[in-house]
Amino acid sequence: MNCRKYAVIALLALTTLLHAQDRGTITGQVLDTSGAIVPAAKITLTNPANGQKTTVATDNSGSYTFLSLTAGRYNVLAEKDGFRRAEASNVVVQVSTTSRLDIQMQVGDVQQTIQVESSAPLLQTDRSDLGTVVDNKAIQQLPLFINGGLRSNVAFTSLAPGVAMNLTSDPDTVGGAPRIAGGQSNGASLLVDGAESMSERRNDPQMRVVSAEAVEEFKVQTSAYSAEFGRASNGVLNFTTKSGSNALHGTAMLQLRHEKLNAKGFFWGTTARGESVQRQHVEAASIGGPIFIPKVYDGR
C-alpha cells in the first residue's frame, strides 16, 4: 500500500512539473525611495483577460514571485500601510520565461497610486537558458511554410539564432526538421503545453495536431536550459496554446494560389504547353471564449 501511495505522489509531482514547463514567471523586489526593502507588502496580480487575481506578500528581503503563469499581459499592484499604492500595467509574460518587475513605493496616502513602468531587461539574470520567443503576432502575420502539406508552426523556429532548417522540405518531416545549436535533425524536444509531442517512431514532431490558430506563442531554447528539459540533446521547442478569456474572439484566413493570379513568365506562350498549373487553397478559422450555459454554468 505504501509503495502505491508513493507512486501516486510521484506521478502527481511529475504531472505538476510537466505542467509548469510552458509557464512563465513574474518576480521582483519591492523597495522604498531610499532603497530600503519593504517586507510584508501585499502584491496582487490580475489577468485582465479573465479577471483572475492572485495575491502574495513580500518576504523579509522584499522579494515576491508569481509562478506558473500562462503567456499574456498582467497588472501588478503593490500595497502597504503608510505607502502609496504602486501599479504596473501590461506586464508581459512569455512562455518559459521569467519577467522581472522591481517596484519602488513612495511614502504617502494609501489612496494615492503611482504608476510603475515595466520594460524588458537587456540582460536576463533570473534564468540561465538561452532562447528566442516567437510571439503570436509573428505567428499570425508572417508567411507560413506550405509545401503540399499543412501550415507548419515548426517553420518559425528558423527565426531563432543558431537554428538551421531545410526549407525545401516540410518541417514536420525528417528532411525538414530543425537542427538547433549544431545538433542532429530530430534531436530536439518538442513540448505542447508542457507535454512531449514527439513521435515514438523516429522522434519527429507531431505538430499537425495543433493548428497555427491554436498556438499562442513558443520559445526556441538553444542551450543552458535547466534539468527539467534534460531529455533533449538538440534544444527545446516549447509551445503553449491559447487560453480562454471572458470575451469572444476569433481569427480567419484564406490563402489562394492560382496560376491566373501569377505574373506571366518571360517565355510563356511560346511553347506548346503554355503556363503551368499552380493551385492551392488553404482556409483556417478559430473561435474562443468562455463556456456559458444559462442557469447551469458560467465559466467567466
C-alpha positions as CSV (number, residue, x, y, z in Angstrom):
1,M,0.0,0.0,0.0
2,N,2.8,2.4,0.9
3,C,4.5,1.7,-2.5
4,R,1.3,2.5,-4.3
5,K,0.9,5.7,-2.3
6,Y,4.4,6.9,-3.1
7,A,3.9,6.0,-6.8
8,V,0.8,8.2,-6.9
9,I,2.6,11.1,-5.2
10,A,5.5,10.8,-7.7
11,L,3.1,10.8,-10.6
12,L,1.3,13.9,-9.3
13,A,4.7,15.6,-8.8
14,L,5.7,14.7,-12.4
15,T,2.4,16.0,-13.8
16,T,3.0,19.3,-12.0
17,L,6.5,19.6,-13.3
18,L,5.4,19.0,-16.9
19,H,2.5,21.4,-16.5
20,A,5.0,24.1,-15.5
21,Q,7.4,23.7,-18.4
22,D,5.4,26.1,-20.7
23,R,4.6,28.6,-17.9
24,G,6.1,32.0,-17.2
25,T,7.1,33.8,-14.0
26,I,6.9,37.3,-12.6
27,T,9.4,38.1,-9.9
28,G,10.9,41.2,-8.3
29,Q,11.7,43.2,-5.2
30,V,9.8,46.0,-3.5
31,L,11.9,48.9,-2.2
32,D,11.2,52.4,-0.9
33,T,12.6,55.6,-2.4
34,S,15.7,55.3,-0.1
35,G,16.5,51.8,-1.4
36,A,15.4,50.1,1.8
37,I,13.4,46.8,1.4
38,V,9.7,46.7,2.0
39,P,8.7,43.4,3.6
40,A,5.1,42.2,4.1
41,A,3.8,44.3,1.2
42,K,0.6,43.0,-0.5
43,I,1.2,42.2,-4.2
44,T,-1.9,41.5,-6.3
45,L,-1.6,40.0,-9.8
46,T,-4.6,40.4,-12.1
47,N,-5.2,38.8,-15.5
48,P,-7.3,41.4,-17.4
49,A,-8.4,38.8,-20.0
50,N,-10.3,36.7,-17.4
51,G,-10.3,38.7,-14.2
52,Q,-8.4,36.1,-12.2
53,K,-6.5,37.5,-9.2
54,T,-3.6,36.1,-7.2
55,T,-2.1,37.7,-4.0
56,V,1.2,37.2,-2.4
57,A,3.2,39.0,0.3
58,T,6.9,40.1,0.0
59,D,9.3,38.2,2.2
60,N,11.9,39.6,4.6
61,S,14.1,40.6,1.6
62,G,11.2,42.4,-0.1
63,S,11.0,39.8,-2.8
64,Y,7.9,38.3,-4.4
65,T,7.2,35.7,-7.1
66,F,4.2,34.6,-9.1
67,L,4.7,31.1,-10.7
68,S,3.0,29.0,-13.4
69,L,1.5,31.9,-15.4
70,T,0.1,31.5,-18.8
71,A,1.5,33.7,-21.6
72,G,-0.2,37.1,-21.7
73,R,-0.3,40.5,-20.1
74,Y,-0.9,41.1,-16.4
75,N,-1.4,44.0,-14.0
76,V,0.6,44.1,-10.7
77,L,-0.5,46.2,-7.7
78,A,1.7,46.7,-4.6
79,E,0.1,47.9,-1.3
80,K,1.3,48.6,2.2
81,D,0.1,50.8,5.1
82,G,2.0,54.1,5.0
83,F,2.8,53.9,1.3
84,R,1.1,55.0,-1.8
85,R,-0.1,52.1,-4.0
86,A,2.2,51.2,-6.9
87,E,0.7,49.7,-10.0
88,A,2.3,48.3,-13.2
89,S,0.1,47.6,-16.2
90,N,0.7,45.3,-19.2
91,V,3.5,43.3,-17.6
92,V,4.4,40.8,-20.4
93,V,4.7,37.1,-19.5
94,Q,6.1,34.8,-22.2
95,V,6.4,31.0,-22.4
96,S,9.1,29.5,-20.2
97,T,10.5,33.0,-19.4
98,T,10.9,35.0,-16.2
99,S,9.8,38.6,-16.3
100,R,11.4,40.8,-13.6
101,L,9.4,43.8,-12.1
102,D,11.1,45.7,-9.3
103,I,8.7,48.1,-7.6
104,Q,9.6,51.4,-5.8
105,M,7.0,52.5,-3.3
106,Q,6.6,56.1,-2.0
107,V,5.6,57.2,1.5
108,G,2.2,58.8,1.4
109,D,-1.6,58.3,1.4
110,V,-2.6,54.7,0.7
111,Q,-5.4,56.1,-1.5
112,Q,-2.9,57.5,-4.0
113,T,-1.5,55.4,-6.7
114,I,1.8,55.7,-8.7
115,Q,2.4,54.1,-12.0
116,V,5.4,51.7,-12.4
117,E,6.9,51.3,-15.8
118,S,7.6,47.7,-16.9
119,S,10.3,47.1,-19.5
120,A,12.2,44.1,-20.7
121,P,15.8,44.0,-19.3
122,L,18.7,43.9,-21.7
123,L,20.2,41.1,-19.8
124,Q,18.2,38.2,-18.3
125,T,19.6,37.3,-14.9
126,D,16.8,35.2,-13.5
127,R,17.3,32.3,-15.8
128,S,20.3,30.5,-17.4
129,D,18.8,29.3,-20.6
130,L,19.4,31.0,-24.0
131,G,16.5,31.2,-26.4
132,T,14.1,33.2,-28.6
133,V,10.4,33.7,-28.1
134,V,8.2,33.7,-31.2
135,D,5.1,35.6,-30.2
136,N,1.5,35.4,-31.5
137,K,1.9,38.5,-33.7
138,A,4.7,36.8,-35.7
139,I,2.7,33.5,-35.9
140,Q,-0.3,35.3,-37.3
141,Q,1.3,37.8,-39.6
142,L,4.4,36.1,-41.1
143,P,4.0,33.7,-44.0
144,L,3.9,30.1,-43.1
145,F,5.8,27.4,-44.9
146,I,3.5,25.4,-47.2
147,N,4.8,22.6,-49.5
148,G,1.9,20.5,-50.3
149,G,1.2,19.9,-46.5
150,L,-0.4,21.8,-43.7
151,R,0.7,25.2,-42.3
152,S,3.6,24.3,-40.0
153,N,4.4,26.1,-36.8
154,V,7.7,24.4,-36.7
155,A,8.9,26.5,-39.7
156,F,9.1,29.6,-37.4
157,T,12.0,28.0,-35.4
158,S,14.2,29.3,-38.2
159,L,13.7,32.8,-36.8
160,A,15.9,31.9,-33.8
161,P,19.7,32.3,-33.9
162,G,21.5,29.0,-34.1
163,V,18.7,27.1,-35.9
164,A,19.3,25.6,-39.4
165,M,16.5,24.2,-41.5
166,N,16.0,22.8,-45.0
167,L,13.1,25.0,-46.1
168,T,12.6,22.9,-49.3
169,S,11.2,20.1,-47.2
170,D,8.2,20.0,-44.8
171,P,9.4,21.0,-41.3
172,D,7.1,18.3,-39.8
173,T,9.2,15.5,-41.5
174,V,12.6,14.2,-41.1
175,G,14.1,16.0,-44.1
176,G,12.9,19.4,-42.9
177,A,13.3,19.1,-39.1
178,P,15.3,21.9,-37.5
179,R,18.9,21.5,-36.3
180,I,19.4,23.5,-33.1
181,A,22.8,24.8,-32.0
182,G,24.6,22.3,-34.3
183,G,22.7,19.3,-33.1
184,Q,21.2,16.4,-35.1
185,S,17.9,16.6,-37.0
186,N,15.0,15.4,-34.9
187,G,17.2,15.6,-31.8
188,A,15.1,18.4,-30.2
189,S,12.4,18.0,-27.5
190,L,9.1,19.4,-28.7
191,L,6.6,20.3,-25.9
192,V,3.0,21.4,-26.3
193,D,1.6,22.8,-23.0
194,G,4.3,21.1,-21.1
195,A,3.9,17.6,-22.5
196,E,6.2,15.9,-25.0
197,S,4.8,15.9,-28.6
198,M,7.3,13.8,-30.5
199,S,6.5,10.5,-32.2
200,E,7.8,7.2,-30.9
201,R,8.8,6.2,-34.4
202,R,11.8,8.4,-35.0
203,N,11.4,11.3,-32.7
204,D,9.9,13.6,-35.4
205,P,7.5,16.4,-34.5
206,Q,3.7,15.7,-34.4
207,M,2.6,19.4,-34.7
208,R,0.0,18.5,-37.3
209,V,-2.5,18.1,-34.5
210,V,-2.1,21.7,-33.4
211,S,-3.0,24.4,-35.9
212,A,-1.3,27.8,-36.1
213,E,-4.5,29.4,-34.9
214,A,-4.4,27.4,-31.6
215,V,-0.8,28.4,-30.7
216,E,-0.3,31.5,-28.5
217,E,3.5,31.6,-28.8
218,F,6.5,29.3,-28.4
219,K,10.1,29.5,-27.3
220,V,13.2,28.0,-29.0
221,Q,15.6,27.1,-26.2
222,T,19.0,26.6,-27.7
223,S,21.3,25.9,-24.7
224,A,21.9,26.1,-21.0
225,Y,18.3,25.1,-20.2
226,S,17.5,23.6,-16.8
227,A,17.4,20.0,-15.8
228,E,13.6,19.8,-16.3
229,F,14.3,19.8,-20.0
230,G,17.1,17.2,-19.6
231,R,15.7,14.7,-22.2
232,A,16.8,16.8,-25.2
233,S,20.2,16.8,-26.8
234,N,19.3,19.3,-29.5
235,G,17.4,22.2,-28.0
236,V,13.8,22.5,-26.9
237,L,10.8,23.8,-28.8
238,N,8.3,24.9,-26.1
239,F,4.8,25.6,-27.5
240,T,1.9,27.0,-25.5
241,T,-1.7,27.1,-26.8
242,K,-4.1,29.9,-26.4
243,S,-6.0,30.1,-23.1
244,G,-9.5,31.4,-22.6
245,S,-10.8,34.9,-21.8
246,N,-14.1,36.5,-20.9
247,A,-14.6,37.9,-24.4
248,L,-15.4,36.1,-27.6
249,H,-12.5,36.3,-30.1
250,G,-11.5,34.6,-33.3
251,T,-9.5,34.6,-36.4
252,A,-10.0,33.7,-40.1
253,M,-7.7,33.4,-43.0
254,L,-7.7,32.3,-46.7
255,Q,-4.7,31.6,-48.8
256,L,-5.3,31.3,-52.5
257,R,-2.8,30.2,-55.1
258,H,-3.8,30.1,-58.7
259,E,-1.8,30.4,-61.9
260,K,-4.2,33.0,-63.2
261,L,-3.1,35.4,-60.4
262,N,0.6,35.0,-61.2
263,A,2.6,37.2,-63.4
264,K,3.3,35.8,-66.9
265,G,6.7,34.1,-67.3
266,F,9.0,35.6,-70.0
267,F,8.7,32.5,-72.2
268,W,5.1,31.7,-71.5
269,G,3.0,31.5,-74.6
270,T,5.9,30.5,-76.8
271,T,5.7,26.8,-76.0
272,A,3.0,24.2,-76.7
273,R,2.4,23.6,-73.0
274,G,1.9,27.2,-72.0
275,E,1.7,28.2,-68.4
276,S,2.0,25.6,-65.6
277,V,-0.9,24.8,-63.2
278,Q,-0.2,26.1,-59.7
279,R,-3.2,25.9,-57.4
280,Q,-3.5,25.7,-53.7
281,H,-6.3,26.7,-51.3
282,V,-5.8,26.9,-47.6
283,E,-8.5,28.1,-45.2
284,A,-8.3,28.4,-41.4
285,A,-10.5,29.8,-38.6
286,S,-10.7,29.7,-34.9
287,I,-13.1,30.9,-32.2
288,G,-12.6,31.1,-28.4
289,G,-14.4,32.4,-25.4
290,P,-15.9,31.4,-22.0
291,I,-18.1,28.4,-21.6
292,F,-21.5,29.7,-20.6
293,I,-24.7,27.7,-20.2
294,P,-27.5,29.8,-18.8
295,K,-28.6,28.7,-15.3
296,V,-26.2,25.8,-15.4
297,Y,-22.6,27.0,-15.7
298,D,-20.8,30.3,-16.0
299,G,-17.1,30.0,-16.9
300,R,-16.4,33.7,-17.0
